Amino acid sequence: MRSKHPPPAELDPRIGKLERHVQALMQELHQARYEQRRESLRDPLTGLANRLALVSAFIQAQDAMKYGASPPALLLLNLDGFKALKNSAGYAAADQTLVTVAMRIRSAVRENDVVARLGGDEFAILLPATAQGKATAVGNRILAALEQSIDLGNNSIRCRASLGLRIAEPHHSAEDLLQEADMAMEESKSEGRNKLKVFDPDMLHARQLQRQIVGELREAIRSDQLVLYYQPIVELATGRIEGSEALVRWNHPVHGIIMPDQFVPVAEATGLIAELGRWVLRAAVGQLRRWRLNESTARHKFSMQINVSAADLQSLEFVDDVREVLAGAGLPPESLVLELTESAIIHNNELDRYTLASLQRLGVGLDIDDFGAGYSSMGYLRKLPVGRVKVDKQFVQELGRDPEQLGFIAAIQRVIRSCGLEGVWEGIETAEQAEALRSIGCTSGQGYYFGRPLPEPEFTAQLARQSVWPAS
């Protein structure tokens, strides 16, 4: 009877072929796993390491410390103005910028340093066994490399950065190290950007205090702890009130009235400024409506003026918010004037221009605040859709001290008018200052001579009994 199984000699070629096929499949599998592992540790846009790879490198450097190696250093880098670039130039240009920045960082560091992109425009550089002096030198090389302009086809930009440096300690986790380098980086931004800042333990206390303030401020917005004070803007020739500037205060349940310079910068730094701005917009416009419906105050047909932040101009929802608040109050757009600081508009990027043009079409007034305190270029005044500039109080304060100051103010007034604008002169504290300004043709003013900022009940009472400012 014939056997159903082939003899061993006939099986050998098949077995060998199968073994080779299995080996090839195993090699492909190992290679695929290796590639997958490598890709999982790499940022897909720039080809740099990612957060996972950075943490892994830190753990290795930390283990080396147990055997006598010096601690690693971490540089944390954030690009200055990257969000504005992305909004104005588009995502493709932003990606091209990130790739170029990655290459320049890589070229400025040492071969064994680990360069990672953590997401967005944030990069980290881990320097194994590196003292602070050497790490600072590497950081400064990076800043210098980024100083060179980046070609974006039809445009070129300078992409600067803020850097924070932290030397690791034995107790540090990767998260601790990143967090403290981030504190140093934020300190760099607050001091003017394009700098390297080394972590100081005081920053930790400042961050904890900032978090506390943010939590309390968010609760203040929700629970109506914020209040508005109002200060008149006056027509110099007649004393008629032209506008009322709304100034926010925080009526803290423990600390009492807190001035805006103590909490607005925190709101700006933590992204809470937009929520704060919406509260001010709704409250101020609502109050103007109540004054116009009140028989004792309705005779004063003035505008409401509120301050606008750079974050507002960068928000696609801001124009809709303004439109909806005015419509809800039943007020015409010209009853609202938005005051923009020079620093908020000086970048003049595409989104800023779009927002300003949309506000102009809507019909609200636009003023530049604190003119003369910063950039003060006549060129940008001509291009912006603004109607007035509020001239910084430093110019008026010199009246009476410097005999040539009035002539200087007259020259500023002529320049402002040559741009097709009017000026509001801030800081008027005496009748003599008001008269001097009036004598050279200045039309509008604001300051303690006409009235200090007052809470709503007191300001309403003044509106009810006064026709001109100051009281005659």
C-alpha positions in Angstrom: 0.0 0.0 0.0 1.4 3.4 -1.0 2.3 5.9 1.8 0.2 9.1 2.0 3.3 11.1 3.2 6.2 12.1 0.9 9.6 10.9 1.8 11.9 13.2 3.9 14.0 14.0 0.8 11.0 15.5 -1.0 10.1 17.7 2.1 13.5 19.4 2.5 13.2 22.0 -0.3 9.7 23.0 0.8 10.8 23.3 4.5 13.8 25.4 3.5 11.7 27.7 1.4 9.1 28.1 4.2 11.8 28.8 6.7 13.4 31.5 4.5 9.9 33.1 3.9 9.2 33.1 7.7 12.6 34.7 8.3 11.9 37.4 5.7 8.6 38.1 7.3 10.1 38.4 10.7 12.8 40.8 9.4 10.0 42.9 7.8 8.1 42.9 11.1 11.1 43.9 13.1 11.9 46.6 10.6 8.3 47.9 10.7 8.4 47.9 14.5 11.6 49.8 14.4 10.2 52.3 11.9 7.1 52.6 14.0 9.1 53.2 17.1 11.3 55.7 15.4 8.3 57.6 14.0 6.6 57.6 17.4 9.6 59.5 18.8 9.8 62.1 16.0 7.8 65.3 15.2 6.3 64.7 11.7 6.6 68.3 10.5 10.2 69.1 11.4 11.8 65.7 11.9 13.0 66.7 15.4 12.4 64.6 18.5 9.0 64.9 20.1 8.0 65.2 23.7 8.2 61.4 24.3 11.7 61.3 22.9 12.7 64.3 25.0 11.4 62.7 28.2 13.3 59.5 27.4 16.5 61.4 26.8 16.0 63.2 30.1 15.5 59.9 32.0 18.8 58.6 30.5 20.6 61.9 31.5 19.1 61.7 35.0 20.3 58.0 35.4 23.8 59.1 34.4 23.8 61.6 37.3 23.7 58.6 39.6 27.1 57.6 38.3 28.7 61.1 38.8 27.7 62.8 35.6 26.8 66.5 35.7 23.0 67.4 35.5 21.4 68.1 32.2 20.1 71.5 31.2 16.9 72.3 29.5 16.2 75.2 27.1 12.6 76.0 26.4 11.9 78.2 23.3 8.8 79.9 22.2 8.6 82.0 19.0 7.5 85.6 19.5 4.5 86.7 17.4 4.0 83.3 15.8 0.2 83.4 16.2 0.0 86.7 14.4 2.2 85.3 11.6 0.0 82.2 11.2 -3.1 84.4 11.0 -1.7 86.8 8.5 0.5 84.6 6.3 -1.4 81.3 6.5 -0.7 77.8 7.7 1.7 76.9 4.9 4.0 79.8 5.6 3.7 79.0 9.4 4.8 75.4 8.7 7.7 76.6 6.5 8.8 78.9 9.3 8.7 76.1 11.9 10.8 73.8 9.6 13.4 76.6 9.1 13.5 77.4 12.8 14.0 73.7 13.6 17.0 73.6 11.1 18.5 76.7 12.7 18.2 75.4 16.2 19.7 72.1 15.2 22.7 73.9 13.6 23.3 76.0 16.7 23.5 73.1 19.2 26.0 70.3 19.8 25.8 66.9 18.2 24.7 65.1 21.4 22.0 67.7 22.4 18.4 66.6 21.9 16.2 69.1 20.0 12.5 68.5 20.2 9.3 70.2 19.0 6.7 70.0 21.8 3.9 71.3 19.7 2.9 74.6 18.0 5.8 77.0 18.1 7.4 75.5 21.2 10.7 73.8 21.1 12.9 72.2 23.8 16.6 71.5 23.8 18.0 69.0 26.3 21.8 69.4 26.9 23.2 66.4 28.7 25.8 67.1 31.5 25.9 70.8 30.8 26.8 73.6 33.3 24.8 76.9 33.3 27.5 78.9 31.5 27.7 76.5 28.6 24.0 76.2 28.3 23.6 80.0 28.2 26.2 80.1 25.4 24.2 77.5 23.4 21.0 79.5 24.1 22.5 82.7 22.8 23.8 80.9 19.7 20.2 79.8 19.0 18.9 83.4 19.4 21.5 84.7 17.1 20.7 82.0 14.5 17.0 83.0 14.6 17.8 86.7 14.1 18.4 86.1 10.3 15.3 86.7 8.2 13.3 83.8 6.8 12.3 83.8 3.2 8.6 83.0 2.6 8.5 83.4 -1.1 6.9 86.8 -1.6 7.7 87.8 1.9 10.4 87.6 4.4 10.2 87.8 8.2 12.4 87.9 11.3 11.3 85.2 13.7 12.6 86.0 17.1 12.2 83.8 20.2 12.0 83.8 24.0 14.2 81.3 25.9 14.0 79.9 29.3 16.8 77.9 30.9 16.6 75.4 33.8 19.4 73.2 35.1 18.0 69.9 36.4 18.3 68.8 40.0 18.2 65.2 41.3 14.6 65.4 42.5 13.3 66.7 39.2 10.8 64.9 37.1 10.6 65.7 33.4 7.4 67.5 34.0 9.0 69.6 36.8 11.9 70.5 34.6 9.6 71.5 31.7 7.4 73.6 33.9 10.2 75.5 35.5 11.9 76.2 32.2 8.5 77.4 31.0 8.4 79.9 33.9 11.8 81.3 32.9 10.6 81.5 29.3 7.5 83.4 30.2 9.7 85.8 32.3 11.7 86.4 29.1 8.6 87.3 27.2 7.5 89.7 29.9 10.8 91.5 29.8 10.7 92.3 26.2 11.2 89.0 24.4 14.1 87.7 22.3 16.0 87.1 25.5 17.3 84.1 27.5 16.1 84.0 31.1 17.5 81.6 33.8 15.0 80.0 36.2 14.9 81.5 39.7 13.0 80.0 42.6 11.1 83.2 43.0 9.4 82.5 39.7 7.8 79.5 41.2 6.2 81.6 43.9 5.1 84.2 41.2 3.5 81.4 39.1 1.6 80.1 42.1 0.4 83.6 42.9 -0.6 84.1 39.3 -2.6 80.9 39.3 -4.4 82.1 42.4 -5.2 85.5 40.9 -6.4 83.9 37.7 -8.8 81.6 39.6 -10.1 84.5 41.7 -10.4 86.7 38.6 -12.4 84.1 36.7 -14.7 83.9 39.7 -14.9 87.7 39.8 -16.1 87.8 36.2 -18.8 85.2 36.9 -20.0 86.7 40.2 -20.0 90.3 39.2 -17.2 91.4 41.5 -16.0 93.7 38.7 -17.2 97.2 38.6 -16.8 100.1 36.1 -15.8 103.6 36.9 -16.4 106.4 34.4 -14.4 109.5 33.5 -15.7 112.2 31.2 -14.1 113.3 27.9 -15.0 117.0 27.4 -15.2 119.5 24.5 -12.8 122.2 25.6 -14.6 125.1 24.0 -18.0 124.4 25.7 -17.4 122.0 28.6 -19.9 119.6 27.0 -19.3 115.9 27.8 -18.4 114.1 24.5 -17.7 110.7 26.0 -17.3 108.6 29.0 -14.4 106.2 29.4 -15.2 103.0 31.2 -12.4 101.9 33.5 -12.6 98.5 35.1 -12.0 97.9 38.8 -12.0 94.6 40.8 -14.0 94.8 44.0 -12.3 91.9 45.8 -14.2 90.5 48.7 -11.0 90.5 50.9 -8.7 93.2 49.4 -11.3 95.7 48.4 -10.9 97.8 45.2 -8.0 96.5 43.0 -6.8 98.7 40.2 -6.5 97.3 36.6 -2.7 97.5 36.5 -2.6 94.8 39.1 -4.8 92.2 37.3 -5.1 93.1 33.6 -1.5 92.1 32.8 -2.2 88.7 34.4 -5.4 88.4 32.3 -3.3 89.2 29.2 -0.6 86.7 30.1 -3.0 83.8 30.8 -5.6 84.3 28.0 -8.3 85.5 30.3 -8.3 89.0 28.8 -10.9 88.1 26.1 -13.4 87.1 28.8 -12.6 90.2 30.8 -13.0 92.3 27.7 -16.4 90.8 26.9 -17.6 91.6 30.4 -16.5 95.3 30.1 -18.1 95.6 26.7 -21.5 94.3 27.9 -21.5 96.2 31.1 -20.4 99.5 29.6 -22.9 99.4 26.7 -25.7 98.3 29.1 -24.9 101.3 31.3 -25.0 103.7 28.3 -28.4 102.4 27.4 -29.7 103.0 31.0 -28.3 106.6 30.9 -30.1 107.3 27.6 -33.4 106.0 28.9 -33.1 107.9 32.2 -34.9 111.3 32.0 -32.4 113.0 34.3 -29.4 111.9 32.2 -30.8 111.5 28.7 -29.9 115.0 27.6 -26.2 114.1 27.5 -25.7 112.5 24.1 -22.2 111.2 24.6 -20.4 108.0 23.5 -19.1 105.2 25.6 -15.4 104.5 25.3 -13.8 101.2 26.3 -10.2 99.9 26.0 -9.5 97.1 23.5 -6.6 94.6 23.9 -4.4 93.1 21.2 -6.2 89.8 21.9 -9.5 91.3 20.9 -8.1 92.3 17.5 -6.8 88.8 17.1 -10.2 87.3 17.9 -12.4 86.4 14.9 -15.5 86.7 17.2 -14.8 90.2 18.5 -16.6 92.1 15.7 -19.7 89.8 16.1 -19.6 90.4 19.9 -19.6 94.2 19.4 -22.4 94.0 16.8 -24.6 91.8 19.1 -24.1 93.8 22.2 -25.0 97.1 20.4 -28.0 95.4 18.8 -29.2 94.0 22.1 -29.0 97.4 23.7 -30.7 99.1 20.8 -27.9 101.6 20.4 -26.4 102.9 17.2 -22.8 101.8 16.4 -21.4 105.4 16.7 -22.4 105.5 20.4 -19.4 103.1 21.1 -15.8 104.1 20.7 -13.0 101.5 21.0 -9.7 102.7 22.3 -6.7 100.9 20.9 -3.2 101.1 22.4 -0.3 101.6 19.9 1.2 98.3 21.1 -2.0 96.5 20.1 -2.0 97.6 16.5 1.7 98.2 15.7 2.2 94.7 14.1 -0.5 95.7 11.6 -0.9 92.1 10.4 -3.7 90.8 8.2 -6.1 89.8 11.0 -5.7 93.2 12.8 -6.4 95.0 9.5 -9.5 92.8 8.9 -10.8 93.4 12.4 -10.3 97.2 12.2 -11.8 97.5 8.8 -14.8 95.4 9.9 -15.3 97.7 13.0 -15.1 100.7 10.7 -17.8 99.3 8.4 -19.9 98.5 11.4 -19.7 102.2 12.3 -18.1 102.2 15.8 -15.5 104.9 16.6 -11.8 104.0 16.8 -9.3 106.0 18.9 -5.6 105.4 19.5 -4.8 105.6 23.2 -1.7 106.9 24.9 -0.4 108.4 21.6 3.2 109.5 22.0 4.1 107.1 24.8 5.5 104.5 22.4 5.9 104.0 18.7 4.1 107.1 17.4 4.8 106.8 13.7 2.9 109.3 11.5 3.0 106.7 8.7 0.8 104.2 10.5 -1.6 106.9 11.6 -2.4 107.6 7.9 -3.1 104.0 7.2 -5.3 103.0 10.1 -9.1 103.6 10.1 -9.1 105.6 13.2 -10.8 109.0 13.9 -8.9 110.3 16.9 -5.8 109.9 19.0 -5.7 110.3 22.7 -2.4 112.1 23.4 -0.4 110.8 26.4 -0.6 112.9 29.5 3.1 113.5 29.7 2.8 116.4 27.2 0.1 118.3 29.1 2.0 117.7 32.4 4.9 119.8 31.1 2.7 122.8 30.6 3.6 125.6 33.0 7.0 124.0 33.6 8.6 124.4 30.2 7.8 127.7 28.4 8.3 126.0 25.0 5.9 123.1 25.7 2.8 124.9 24.4 4.5 125.4 21.0 5.5 121.7 21.0 1.9 120.7 21.7 0.7 123.0 18.9 3.1 121.2 16.5 1.8 117.8 17.6 -1.8 119.0 17.1 -0.9 120.2 13.5 0.6 116.8 12.7 -2.4 114.9 14.0 -4.7 117.1 11.9 -2.5 116.7 8.8 -3.4 113.0 9.1 -7.1 113.8 9.1 -7.5 113.1 12.8 -8.5 115.0 16.0 -6.7 114.8 19.3 -7.9 114.2 22.8 -5.5 115.6 25.3 -5.1 113.5 28.5 -3.9 114.5 31.9 -5.5 118.0 32.2 -5.5 118.9 35.9 -5.9 122.7 36.0 -8.0 125.4 34.4 -4.7 127.0 33.1 -3.8 123.8 31.2 -7.3 123.6 29.7 -7.3 127.2 28.6 -3.8 126.9 27.1 -4.9 123.9 25.0 -8.1 125.7 24.0 -6.2 128.8 22.9 -4.2 126.8 20.3 -7.2 125.0 18.9 -7.2 121.7 20.8 -10.8 120.5 20.8 -11.1 117.7 23.4 -9.6 116.9 26.8 -9.7 114.5 29.7 -8.2 114.6 33.2 -8.8 115.3 36.9 -9.8 119.0 36.2 -13.0 117.7 34.5 -13.4 114.8 36.9 -11.8 111.7 38.4 -13.0 108.2 37.5 -16.2 107.7 39.5 -18.4 104.6 40.2 -21.8 104.6 38.4 -24.0 106.0 41.1 -21.8 109.1 41.6 -21.2 109.6 37.9 -25.0 109.3 37.3 -25.6 111.9 39.9 -23.1 114.2 38.2 -24.8 113.7 34.9 -28.2 114.6 36.4 -27.1 117.9 38.0 -24.3 119.2 35.6 -24.6 120.5 32.1 -20.9 121.4 31.6 -17.5 120.2 33.0 -16.1 121.3 35.3 -19.2 122.4 37.2 -19.8 126.1 36.6 
